[in-house]
């Protein structure tokens, strides 16, 4: 997989949410003001975008994808469920859509609580959103249950490796 890692490029998404402690602009996300985000929407600078949470926009910038393609690499996206389906529609068989799901919503709530990045009302919103998003899993090419991190990583590594070798 080490050789394959050099053939993959991670697309950093853009968002209007505020950075969390320790997050760096351009590393975790491209943090944009809402007006800058909307201006980029008008300019068709996004491959896809969604209002994932009320008032919080996320999107994939074409510039990120083009930068990775210019390096002759395959793009890895980390997007919400609708964004993933939009990307799959755009790229068809040239893309593999993987739905990464928690073992159950209780485990997700426990993980989010331990992370301590959301207050109570945000946790409730995240859980309601997760329940909604789970209804989309059957529209994805593959569903991976994120139970034991090391096993999940190995499963995803094999999926990507198999897909990459099929495409190249």
N, C-alpha and C positions, 0 to 999 in steps of 0.2 A: 504493500500500500504506500510505502514511502515514495516510490517513484510516481505513483498516481497523485499523491498530494501536490507534487510540483506541477501537475497538469490541471489542477483545479484552482479557481479563483473565487473568493467569497464576495458577493455583492453586498455592500454596506447600504442598508436602506436609509431613507430620509424620514424624518418625523417632526411633528410640531410639538411633541411633548418635551417637557423640561428634562435635562440630563439628571440622572441619579448620581449620587456621590461616587466618584471614581471613574465615571464614564467620560470618554474623550470624543470630541467632535471629529468625525471622520473615521473613528475606530469602531465604536459600537453602532453609531448612527451618524447621519448628517443632520444635525439639529438646526431646523429652520423655523423662522417665525411663520405664523399663519399666512401673513401677506406674501412672504417670499415663496412659501409652498404654493399658494394659489397662483402666483405669477408664473411659476414653473409649470403649473397645470395649463395655464393659458398658452404657454410656449410649446406645449406638447413635449416637455422635457422628461415626462414619466412614461415608462413602459406600462406600468400599472400603478394605481393608487386607490386607497380606501379610507373612509372615516371609520377606523376600527373601534374607537370608543368615542362617546359624545364629545365633539370638539377637538379630537385628536386624530390627525391625519398621518398616514404612513404611505410610503410609496417607493418604487424602484426607479431610480434615475437611469435613463438611457446611457448617460456618460459613464456610469459604473460598469454597465454591461459592455460597452464599446471598449473601455480600458482593458477589461479582462480578455475580450476577444482579440485585441491588438497584441496581447501576449501569447496568443494561440492556446488559450486555456478554456476549459469547460467551466461555465458559470454555476456556482452553488448559491441558491437563494434561500433565505429564511424569511418567509412571509406569512401573513394570516391566511386563513382557509380560502377566502374569496380571491385574494391575490394569487394564491397557488393555482386555483382553478383558471383564473384569467391567463396566467403564464402558460398553463397546459394548453388552453385553447389557442394561444398565439403560436406555440412551438410544436404542438402535436406530438408525434412520435420522436421528435428530437429532444423531448424533455421527459423526465421521469418525475411524477408527482408522488411524493412520500408524505403520508399523513402520520405525524408523530403524536401519539395520544398518551395520556396518563393511564395507569391501570384502572382508575376510577376517579370520580370527582372529589371524593373524600381525600384521596392521596394528593390530588392537585391542591386542595385547600391547605393541607398540612405543609406542602412544599412552599406555597406562597406565604403562609404565616411565618415559617422559619426564615424566609428571605427578608422579611421585615421591610419591604419597600412600598407597601400599600397600607393605607389606613382602612378601617372597617368597611366604610361604604365602597371603597375601591375594590376590596376583596369580594364583596357581594356582587359587584358589577363584573369582575373577572370570572367568577363562578357561573353567573348567568350566561356570560358570553361563551364560556367553555361548553356549557350544556348545548347551546345553540350550534356551536362549531362542530360538535361531535356528530350532528346530523348530516354533515357533509362528507364524512369519512368514506362512504361507499362510492364517492365520485373520484377517488384517488386511485392511482395505479397500485399502490402498496400501502398497507397500514402497519406501522410498527408501534408496539406497546412499549413505552418508556418506563420500564419497571426497575431493572437493575442497570445502572448507567453503563457499566463496562460491556454488558451483553447487548445493550441497545447500540452502543458505539460499534461493536463488532458486526452486528446485523446490518447497520447502515453502511459501514465500510464495505461489506461484501456486496450489498445492493449497488452501491456507486461503482465499485470495481467492475462488476458484471455489466452494468449499463455502459460504462466507459469503453470497455473492450468490445462490446457489441457495436458501439458507434464508431470506433476508430478503425 
